[in-house]
Amino acid sequence: MDMVHAKAQADPSFAAHHQEIMDYIRNPNNQMNRINDAGSPSIVVTIPVVFHVLYKNTTQNISDAQINSQLTILNNDYRKLNTDYSTVVPAPFQSFGADMEIMFCKATQTPTGATTTGITRKQVANSFVFEDNYYTSSGEPAWNQAKYLNIWIGRFSDSSLLGFAFLPSEAGQPWDGLCIGDQYFGNTGTATAPYNKGRTATHEIGHYFGLDHPWGDGNCDGDDFVADTPATSEPYFDCQSYPNNDYTCVPSASGAMYMNYMDYVPDACMAFFTSGQKAVMQATLAGPRSSLLTSNGCSSLGLDQVAAVRGIAVYPNPVSQYFMITSPFTAVDKVEVFNANGQLVKTQALTDLNNKIYIDEFQSGVYYLRIYNQGTFLKSDKVVKK
């Protein structure tokens, strides 16, 4: 983020391009259009992710479990399914929280169509400087940035650096994506408190989709151009007692929104994005990162099937006993149901004679669905159990 701003100050031509892109995603008209050109706004978008692990020793060669933990955190945070929302977000801000309608999956296909786990691993030299060389041949070059979110995990030479990402104005550049220190990635393995709840990646992906910090350029000279995030003069670095107006540009009874994912508080003290931030992300997906919407990196779903997927519907919703899935344009043969903790609680095969999914024994709340045909992921959705 700061690197992009520095580049804009040093390079007038890039500064003009950067400003053009940021003006686009901050334009209310573009935010209203959202992703209508590529898919219905009610459809949850799934972004293929490839994780590049760059390690100098076995400790830094983090486990699949640590990577999977980060993926679960991202999906919970971006769908507003994180269980700490109600306890971390103060009552005056509860209504501001939004489901980003964005999910993430480990890539199952490489850019050439080969099967993959969505994880690459490479041992690098002891002299390797992660933050400078991650995307080069001495690190791991990015997969096609138009179709994949590239996340590099390694050990920074600068111990004060948790991670960084590039704004949409850098889309398609060799370095585009985000880098996270292995100690700040996921919630197990080498993840270290107080940054061991996976929120560094949540924060950095916010930048990737166009979000700025609430303090913008700082000193109340600018903000993040999001109307529902109160402007502050500088970041909050520690967990705070609510309300807090230490750095608010316009002090108020509700105080600073320091518990927003785009601030700098420890992982346990941040818990949500706002509706205004969602609008920026959706405009980014409608504009500079729209090519991600037609990626088949997570499945063999082709472009000609997009319209068919849009026809899939879940009803009734909310539900008391059971729900059904209608799909007039494509076959559906399996559904997975996850609870708010991201745990798989039900898997059911679907046929013409057996298309009712009973959840009457489940507790009230939100449940997330993944819908398939012949092993191919088609769509994610959610139901509310009364």
N, C-alpha and C positions, 0 to 999 in steps of 0.2 A: 504494500500500500504506500508506504513512505517512499519506496524506491520509484514508484510510478510518478509521484509528485515531484521528486527530484529530477527525474528524466524530463518531465514536462517543463521544468524551469530551465533546463540546460539545452533543450532542443525545441525551438519554436515550431517546427513542422509537426513534431509529435504532439506538442501542446495543443495545436489547433485540432488535430485528429482526436486527441483525448477529450477535449472540450465538446466536440461534436457528438461523440458517443455518449458522454455523460449527460449532455443536454437532451439527447433522444430518450434515454431511459428515465430521466426525471420529468419529462413532459407528461402532464396529466392525461392528455389525449392518448398517448402511446400506452400509458399504464391502464387506461380503460379498455384499449383493444386487447391487451394481454396476449394470449396465444391463439386468438381466433383463426389466424391463417394456417396454423399447424395442428390444431386440436381444440376441442371444446374446453373452456376454462374449468368445467366441472371434472375433467379428467385429471387424475393425479399423474404427473410426469415422472418417469423413472429415468435417472441419469446413469449411464454405464461408467464405472470407475475402474481404473487400473492403478494398483498400488505398487510402487517401485521401492523396494527395500535396499538401501545402500549401507553396507556395514563394514566395519574394520575388524570386528571380533565377534565371537559367537553370542555375546550378550546383546549386541546391537542388532543381530539378525533375529528380529522379533518374530514371535510365533504367529501362526495362522489365527490362533485364538485371540491374540491381541488385536489383530486386524479386524476380525469379525466383531469384536466388542465395539470398535470404533464405528463400524458400519451400522450396528444396532443403535448406537447413540445418535448418529446422524439421522436415521430414519425416525426415531422417536422425537428428536428436537425439531426436525423440519415438518413433522405432522402434528406437532403440539400434543404428543402422547407421552412426553416426559413426566414421570411421576412426581417430580419435585415442583411442578408448576404452581400448584395451589399453596405450597408452603413458602416458596421463595418469592413469588410475585405478590406484592402488597395489594390489598383490596382495591384501592383507587385505580390500579393499573390492570386489574384482572380482565376487564372488558377490552383492553387493547390487544391482547394476545391473539395471534392468528395461526391457523394451519397454513403452511406455505404451499401445500399440495405438491411437494417435491419429495421424491424418494430416490434412494441410491442403491445400486446393485453392483456386485463384483462382475466385471466383464466375463462373459462365457465364450466370446469369440474374439480373436485377434483382428487387426485391420485386414488381414488377408483371408479371414474366414476359418482359421484353424481353431480348434478347441483350446481353451485356456482356463486357468484357475482365477484369472484376474489379478495375479500377484507375480511380479518379477523380483528376482533376488540377485545381487551382485556384490562380491567382496571388493572393496576399493583399497587403494594404498593408504598407509598410515599418514602420508602427507596430503591426502585428499581433503580439500576444503569444500564441504558439502554445500554451503550457501552460494558458492561461486560456480561450481562445476557439476551440479546435480544432473543437468540436462545434456551434458556433453558426452562424447564417446568414452571419456574416463568415468563417467557416471552411467546414466541410463537415458538415452534419448526418448522423448515423449512419443507415445502412440498418437495417432491422428487426433489433434486437439479439436477438430470439428465434430468428432464423434465420441470422444472419451474425455472425462475429467481425469487428468493425471495428478496423482498425489504421490510425492516423493517423501520417504521417511528415512531419516538419518540422524547423525549426531553433529550439531552445529559447532563450529570452532568458537563462535561467540556464545558464551554460556548464558547470556542474558536474553537470547533470542529464542522464542517459543515456536514461531512459525511465521510464514509470510505467504501472500497470494498476489495475483495480478488481476487488475480490474478488466472489465470487458474491452477496454481500448487496446489491450494487448492480446486479444483473441487471435489464435493461430500462430503466435510467435513461438520459437523453439522452447522458450522457458515458461510458456503459459501453463498455469495450473497452480498448485500450492505445495509448499514444503513444510513439514512438521518435524520437530525434534522427537526422537523415539520416546523420550521421557515424558512427553506431553500428549501421547497418542493412545487413545483407548482408555480402558480402566483396569487393565491387568498387565502382567509381564513387567516391563521396564517403566511403566507409567508411574510418575512420582508426584505425591501431594505437594502443593495444593492444586496441581494441574493434571489430575489423574481421573477426570470424569469425561474426557473426550471433547471438552468445549473449545479447545484451541482450533480443531478442525471445523467445528460448527461456525466459529467466528470467521475463520479464513475463507470458508466457502461463501459466507455472506459477502465478503469483498469480491470474490470471483463472480458473483451474480450482481455486482454493482453497488453494494452498500458501503457507505463511509462510516467513520466513527461519529458518535453524537456531537463531538466537539469540532468536527470539520477541521479547519485550519487552526483552531485554537484561539484563546483570548476573546471569545465571543465575536470574532471578526467574520465568522462564517459557521455553518452547521452542516448537517448531513443531507439537507434538502428533503427531509421527511417530516411531514407536518405533525405527526403524532409521537415523535421522540423529542422531548424537551431539550433545547440546546444547552450545552455545558461549555465551560471555558477550557477544561482539560479532563483527562481520564480519572476514573476512580480505580485505585490499585488494590484496595483491601475490601473485605466485607464490611458493610456499613450498617448503622442503626437507622431505621426508617422513621420519619422522613429525613432527608439530608439535602440541604441547599448550599453546601460548601462551594460547589462549582457551577451551580445553575446560573444561566445568564439572566433569567427572570425568575427570582425566587417565588415559590408558590407553596400552598398547603400540601400538595402531593410530592413536591421535591423532585430530585433528579431520578431518572430512570436508569440508575446504575446497574440494575439487575438484568438489563438487556444484553443479549448475546454480543452486541457490537461494542460493549465497554471492555474494560481491562480487569474487572474483579476476578478473584479466583473462581474456578469451575463451579464449586458448590453454591456460589452466590449469584449466578446468572441462570436465566430459565426461559427466556422467550424472545420472539420477534413480534413486531406489530403489523397491523394491517397496512400501514403506509410502507413499511419495509417489504411486505409481500408484493405490493404494487410495483415497486422498483424491480424486484426479482422477476416478476412476470413480464415486465417490459423488456428486461434483458433477454429472457427466453423468447420473446417475440421478435427481438432484433439481433444484436450482435452475437448471441449464442443460440440462435434458433436452430442451427444445424444439429444440435444435440437431440432435438425432438424427433429426428428421423433416423437416429442411430439404431442399428440392430446389434449393438455390442453385447447386450444382455440376453439376446435370444435370436432366433432365426426369423423374427417377425419382419416381413418386407413392407415396403412403402405402400404397396397395393392393398395391404390389410389394415391400414390406419382407419379408414372409414368404417370397416367392419368392427373394429375394436370400439369405436365411438358408439356403436349401437348396443353394446352390452349394458344392461341395467339391472340393478338390485332392488327388490321390493318385497314386502312393504318395508319402509324405513322411516321412523323407528319400528322395532319389531318386538313382539311379546313372546311368541313361541318359535316361529321359524321364518326364514326368508327364502326367496327363490331368485334365480338368475335367469334373465331372458337374454337371448343373443340371436337376433333374427338373421344376421349376416355371416356368422362364423360359429363353428362348433366350440362348445365348452365342455370339458370332461372332468375337471378337478378344481376344487377350491380349498385354500388353506385359510384358517382363521387364527389371528394373533390377538392376544390381549394387550392392554395398555402398556405392559412391561416389555412388549416385543416377543413374548413367549408363544410358541405354536401351541394352541389349545384344541384344534380340531382340523382334521384332514378328511375330506369326503370326495369320493368319486361321484360324478354326476352322469345320469342317463335320462332319456326321455321319460322313463317310468319312475325315476328316483332323482328329483331335482329340488327337493325341499331340504334345507339345511337347518336342523333344529338346534337352537341355542337357549331353549327355555330353562335349562339348568344353570346357565351362566349368570353371574352377578350383573347388575345394571352397570352400564358404562359404554364406552366406545370400543369397538372391535375392528381390526384392520383385516382386509381380505386380499388375497392374491389369487388370481383367476388364470387357469391354464387350459391349453388344448394340446394333447399329445406331447407333454413335457415342455411346451413352449409357453413362457409367461406372456400373457396378453394384457392384463390390466390390474391395477390395484384400486381398491375402493374401501369404504368403511360403512359400518352399520352401527346404529345406536340401539342397545338393548334396554328396554324400559325397565 
